[in-house]
Amino acid sequence: MLFKSRIPLNSKILSPFSLIPSRKIIYIIRKTIILRIILFYESDWKFKVSKKEILTIEDIEFLVNSFYGKVREDEILSPIFNDKIGNRWPEHLEKMYSFWQTVLLQENTYHGRPFAPHAKLLIDDKHFNRWLKLFYTVIDENFIGDKAQEAKWRANKMAEMFHHKINYLRNNSF
């Protein structure tokens, strides 16, 4: 005999089919792999899944609250907003819900003049750029669709107009 087996005669001999995992083992392996993929990409996965269109007042409120949450913590913008608004944040947020509801949802709930409260603020390019950056970040992190793009476009136009008017008033005092 050229090949001598090392398997004792009383041991169980495995067939080639016994090496194939059972369905239960395959199920557990697949679940483990999927779970690891989800955990590895969890933040990116949540980011993509949680984006939605701006369609309701609840979406507007989420947008406004998220944005002003960032503003209130920002090193450049928070001193200006906190000094001007003081302890009247709830009233300011209500006004902003109404403003963006009117602008984006065409539900006429805002009745006011948005520029007037900003006219005498000591703000410049860096403030407008930071304001836009934070606004765009909130939109890009949370929303998709036409209304999200419109919100960014309108915010940009508003910042442009406010900046121009403030500079005009500073340079042409009466």
GIKA-V764787 format. One line per field, one symbol per residue. phi: phi as a letter, one per 20 degrees, with the letter a starting at -180 (. if undefined). psi: psi as a letter, one per 20 degrees, with the letter a starting at -180 (. if undefined). burial: b if it has 24 or more other C-alpha atoms within 12 Angstrom, else e. A space follows every 10 residues. Layout:
# GIKA-V764787
phi = ???
psi = ???
burial = ???
This chain:
# GIKA-V764787
phi = .fddfeeffe efeeegffef ffffffffff ffffffffff dgffffgffe fbeeccffff ffgfffffff gfdffeegff ffffemedfg fffgffgfgf fffedldfde cadffgfegd fecbgfffff gfffffffff fcccnfffff ffffffffff ffffffffff ecfd
psi = phppqjpqhj qppprhhiip qrhggggggg ggggghgghh jgghghghhi qrqohrhhgg ggggggghgg giiphghhhg ghgghcjkgg gggghhgggh ggghikonip naohhgiihj qmqaghgggg ggggghgggh hiqraghghg ggghgghggg gggggghghg ilq.
burial = eeeeeeeeee eeeeeeeeee eeeeeeeeee eeeeeeeeee eeeeeeeeee ebbbbebebb bbbbbbbbeb bbeeeebeeb beeeeeeeee eebebbbbbb bebbbeeeee eeeeeeebee bebbeebbeb bbbbbbebbb bbbbeebbee bbeebeeebe ebbeebeeee eeee
